[in-house]
């Protein structure tokens, strides 16, 4: 992209995120670096896809926040809804495409590949496979964002896709799907597919209107498949924790794991020098405990790989627990699931394109 266009766009994206406080300071740095790499590409498509995903995701998140505040709880015990997103969340959605863009730039910079950067030939050049991966990444993450953010608006309860009986689960449960969510995912994927179909510099003579339409349809469907895969991965690999009192799903801040047993506390000194264990049966105490536990997680002093507290103190009793595990295993957090899904869909799309077009991406480096 020409600097006269790319620089203002990058500055505009970062300024909007800063002015609306939608990203943390480190998240802003990650977003700026990501947008800059996208703008370095000679085509306008990569940065346009990033912008469409960002603005579309920001819009649906705003719509969802007002509703979600009444349907879920945050890990600190307050009403649901997300604060500024951090750098991990930024990279989970964009790092795969960023790596592929750098790879495509390296291919375009080779003396023997000068013509590869002129247009998108739909598989006549091996470098086109990398472009497929870039577009597939954003189609999948956009579909997943729209599906999860707008699916919660459904009037019907979600069904757990990893359950043999497709049982009903509370709104916000990982792996829960609704018809509304699938339709929203279709819309999110279509916005990316249409953008790529309009802005990709298709080579003259090798593609016509029918090829662009077919490309848009294929990318749209592939993105929706990504949102379904994310639901499956989330339902299997990510723990969904429910507050027993309200029946609402508890969400970790910044996409992190939620402590299933927040009631195990370390004895704390009192004003007279003695120690006592805090009573964690009250909701206020549990919220405070969760905040301390999350901070301890960041320091690496309390949680070692699961969401169950391991610090010495009062032994927790199952009957006193305020939370229960609704579904899934506590193996990955939300950011890790998103990254796994994005990588799978990008690499999968590249594999399918190699098979359909009969080319090998390794040829681009020869």
C-alpha positions, -999 to +999 in steps of 0.1 A: +000+000+000+012+035-008+026+053+023+004+083+016-026+060+021-013+035+046+002+058+072-030+078+077-050+046+079-027+031+105-027+063+126-065+065+123-070+029+135-047+034+165-062+068+174-097+054+173-088+025+196-070+050+220-098+075+220-124+049+227-102+031+252-109-002+235-073-014+239-049-014+268-016+005+263+003-027+254-027-037+232-023-004+214+014-011+207+005-046+194-023-032+172+000-005+158+027-030+149+002-053+134-014-026+113+020-013+101+030-048+088-004-050+070+002-016+054+037-026+042+021-050+017+018-035-018-018-045-020-045-026-001-064-058+008-045-069+040-050-036+058-086-033+045-094-068+059-079-057+093-099-026+093-132-044+084-126-069+111-117-042+137-146-019+129-171-047+125-160-063+157-161-030+176-196-024+165-210-058+174-192-057+208-209-024+216-243-039+208-235-070+228-221-052+258-255-037+268-272-071+267-244-092+280-242-071+312-274-087+323-267-123+311-232-130+323-209-122+352-173-111+351-146-130+371-147-102+397-184-108+404-197-077+386-221-077+357-207-091+324-191-071+297-156-065+285-131-038+293-102-028+270-087-056+251-051-065+257-022-074+234-029-112+237-064-107+224-051-086+196-025-111+185-048-141+189-069-128+160-042-113+138-008-130+144-015-158+119-023-134+090+006-111+101+031-140+097+016-149+063+018-113+052+055-113+061+060-145+042+042-131+011+064-100+013+095-121+014+083-140-017+075-108-035+109-095-027+127-123-045+142-113-079+126-144-095+091-134-083+087-098-094+055-106-113+039-124-084+030-091-067+012-076-096-020-095-093-039-124-077-040-152-103-062-177-084-036-204-082-015-198-113+013-188-089+023-206-058+025-174-038-013-171-042-016-198-015-003-174+011-030-149+001-056-176+007-044-181+042-045-144+050-081-140+038-092-172+055-078-160+088-099-129+088-130-146+075-128-171+104-121-147+132-148-123+119-173-151+118-164-162+153-165-126+166-199-119+151-213-153+162-202-150+198-210-114+202-244-113+186-254-149+192-261-139+228-290-118+216-308-150+206-342-154+223-337-192+225-311-208+247-279-220+231-273-257+225-240-273+234-225-285+202-201-310+219-230-327+237-245-358+222-280-346+231-273-309+222-285-299+257-294-264+265-268-243+283-267-208+297-259-179+274-222-173+270-213-210+275-183-221+254-195-244+227-231-231+228-246-224+194-278-208+183-294-201+149-289-164+156-252-169+163-247-189+131-265-162+110-244-135+127-212-156+118-224-158+082-227-120+082-192-115+097-176-138+073-194-123+043-181-088+052-145-101+049-152-122+018-169-094+000-140-070+009-115-094-005-135-101-036-137-064-043-102-053-034-079-083-044-061-074-076-074-103-097-052-108-128-069-098-161-079-127-182-075-153-155-107-143-136-140-127-143-171-117-124-181-153-119-147-161-104-151-132-079-185-143-069-174-179-065-144-167-044-167-146-022-191-175-016-163-200-008-146-176+016-179-169+034-187-205+039-151-212+051-154-185+077-186-198+090-170-232+093-143-215+114-169-202+139-183-237+142-148-251+148-142-224+175-174-236+192-162-272+191-128-263+204-142-241+231-167-267+242-140-293+245-108-275+256-121-245+275-139-246+309-173-229+311-179-218+348-214-210+361-223-190+392-246-212+412-266-184+427-275-166+395-270-194+370-250-171+348-217-179+330-186-163+346-162-148+322-125-141+328-111-107+321-089-104+290-099-139+278-082-156+307-093-186+326-119-184+353-111-199+387-135-227+394-127-229+432-121-193+443-129-200+480-095-214+490-077-185+507-045-180+526-048-170+563-044-132+566-030-113+596-054-093+617-047-060+635-038-079+667-012-101+650-034-133+648-045-149+616-078-159+602-092-173+571-116-150+553-152-162+550-157-167+513-194-177+513-206-142+507-206-128+472-186-098+481-158-119+496-158-141+465-154-112+442-125-098+462-109-133+463-112-136+426-095-103+420-066-113+442-064-147+425-063-132+391-035-109+401-016-139+416-020-157+384-001-130+366+027-132+392+028-169+389+026-174+426-007-192+429-021-209+398+001-234+381-018-246+351-053-252+363-080-229+377-080-246+411-062-228+438-032-246+453-022-222+481-024-233+517-053-222+537-088-233+544-097-266+526-125-259+502-157-278+506-177-287+475-210-278+493-197-243+499-185-236+464-203-208+446-194-220+411-197-252+391-182-264+359-209-263+331-189-279+303-154-284+288-119-291+302-098-264+318-070-268+293-070-236+272-082-201+277-103-181+253-073-165+235-056-198+230-088-213+215-091-184+192-055-187+180-058-224+175-089-219+155-074-191+133-043-212+126-063-243+118-086-224+094-057-205+076-036-236+072-066-257+062-076-232+035-041-232+022-041-270+020-075-270+002-063-244-023-031-264-030-052-294-037-078-276-059-053-256-078-027-283-080+002-260-068+027-262-040+034-232-018+070-243-016+074-235-052+072-198-043+106-200-026+124-217-055 
